Amino acid sequence: MVMDEVVKVPYVKGSKEFLDDYYNVYQCFVATGTPQEEIDEIIKQRKMTAYFKGVSGAPKKKDVIVREIFDEYSLKPQEVIYVGDAMSDYHAACENSVRFIARIHDNEAIFKEIDGF
């Protein structure tokens, strides 16, 4: 039942439009604390598979997921922007010296400067 409700949750304002417009321009990834099997199913049911180069969930920690993305896709921290809504997202970004955008409220975001970016 919880999975059904999660699948029905509305998108964050502007996020679906951003993905529609830019998934072929930018490499987008998901790093979440949601268990891997569940996030795979959520992404599939929401028909979002094409938007993401990779989707990773628990039991991996977000900072490890980010490092794995760097390694697999030969990315550098200065080439990446991490968007998140939890302190674990912020910590994963800091741990990997990545610029971070925090989703604070439905329609607000703040830019957090990390390591001189």
N, C-alpha and C positions, 0 to 999 in steps of 0.2 A: 504494500500500500504506500509506503514512504517513497519508493522508487517511482510509482505512478504520479505522485504529487510533485516530486522533483522534476520530472519530465515536463509537467504542465506549467511550471513557474515561468512567468514572463521574462524575457530578456532584459538585461540592464539597458536602459535607454541609450540608443545609439550603437550598442555593441553589435547587433546583428547587421546593421547597415555597414559598419566598419568592416566586418568580416566579409560581407558580400562584395564590397568594393576593393578590399586589399589582400585577401588571402592569396591571390596570385602574385602580389607584389612583395609581400613580407613573408618570412617563415614564421608561422605562429605555432605555439606549443601550449600544452596544458600541463601544469604541475600542481597537483592537488593532494590534500590529505584524505580524500575519498578513496576507499579501497579500489584497487585496479579493476577488478571485475565489474564493480558498480559504475565507475566512471566510463568504462568502455561501453556498457549498456546504455547509459544516459546519453552519451555522444551519438551512439547509433540510433536510438529512438528519436532523438531531436534532429536527426539527419544533418549532423554537423561534421561528419568524418572528413569530408573534403577540405574543410577549413584548416585542419591542423596537420603539421608534419609529424607530430608525436603527441601522445597523451599518456601521462605517467601519474600513477597514484600510489597510495599506501600499499605495502609497508615502507616504500622508499620515502626518505625525507626530502623536502623540497630543495634544500641546498645541494644534495647529492644529484637530484634530477637535473638541476641547472648545470652542474659540472659535466654530467653525462651528455647533455645537449651540446655543450661547448666542444667536447671531445668528438662526438659523432658527426657534427656538422662544421667542424673547424671554425667555430665562432670565437670572437674575443669579447671581453666584457664591454668594451666601448662600442660594440656593434649591436648591443642588446638593450632593450627596455623591458623591464619586468612590471607588469600591471597586476596589482593584487588588492585584496580587501581584508587581510589578516596580518597580525604581527609575524606569523610564521613566513608570510610572503616577504615582508620587509627584511626579516633576518636572512632569508635565503638570498635576497638581492645583495645585502651588505656583505654576507659571507663570500660572495662571488664578485664583489666590486662592480655591480650592475646598477645603472640608473633605475630609479623606482618611481612609479606613479601609483599613489594610493587612492583607491575608491573609498571615499569617506561616507558619502550619502548618495542617494539615488542619482542626483544630478550634479554632484560636485566631485572634483578631483583636485589633489594637490601634487605638486612636483617636489620631490625630495632630492636634494643634491647629495650625492655620495662620492666621496674621494675626489672632489674637485671637478666633477662633471657639471 
